[in-house]
Every structure is written in structure tokens, then in C-alpha cells.
Amino acid sequence: MTPQRRFTLAVIVTVLVVAYVVVPWVADLLEGLATYNPTAHEPKDVLRGERVRGPVDPGAWTPQSLVKTGLFVLLAVVWFMATSGGRPR
């Protein structure tokens, strides 16, 4: 595979991962900030904080969070392959 094709594949995978993982997370975060009322403590504040932090305990991970983590690993591998030029000519 040529370096240009590897780079193109890396860009495509990056766009897909960002669209699937990062954009919904940022949208939820901004939506939570927009409805945040710091004048009074509400029980939902604790739940919002846990949701923003994400699952920490590996036993609490859902299949969807495992897929998202796998996508980030795939993204790292693809970018490593795209940027490693192999042997110099």
C-alpha cells in the first residue's frame, strides 16, 4: 500500500471515529452544561458527573464502551501504519 493510500485510510478512519465517538460525547457534555443550575444541588448532578467521567471500573463497561475503546485503538494503529515510512530508500 502506498503512503498516500495509508494516509487517506487514516484520515477516513479518523473522521468516522470522531463522528461516532467524540461528537455525541461533546454534544451530551454541552447539553449537560446548558441545563446545569449551580444555585442548588440536585441529585442529577451526581449522575451527570458520573456520565461525563465515563466508566472507570472495567466490570462496569458496556459493549458500546468497549466498541468505542476498540475504535480508538484501531485509530492509533492506523495512524501508526500511515506515519511509519518503513525502510529509507
Stockholm file with secondary structure:
# STOCKHOLM 1.0

chainA/1-89         MTPQRRFTLAVIVTVLVVAYVVVPWVADLLEGLATYNPTAHEPKDVLRGERVRGPVDPGAWTPQSLVKTGLFVLLAVVWFMATSGGRPR
#=GR chainA/1-89 SS CCHHHHHHHHHHHHHHHIIIIIHHHHHHHHHHHHTCCTTSCCHHHHHHHHHHHCCCSGGGCCHHHHHHHHHHHHHHHHHHHHHCCCSCC
#=GC SS_cons        CCHHHHHHHHHHHHHHHIIIIIHHHHHHHHHHHHTCCTTSCCHHHHHHHHHHHCCCSGGGCCHHHHHHHHHHHHHHHHHHHHHCCCSCC
//
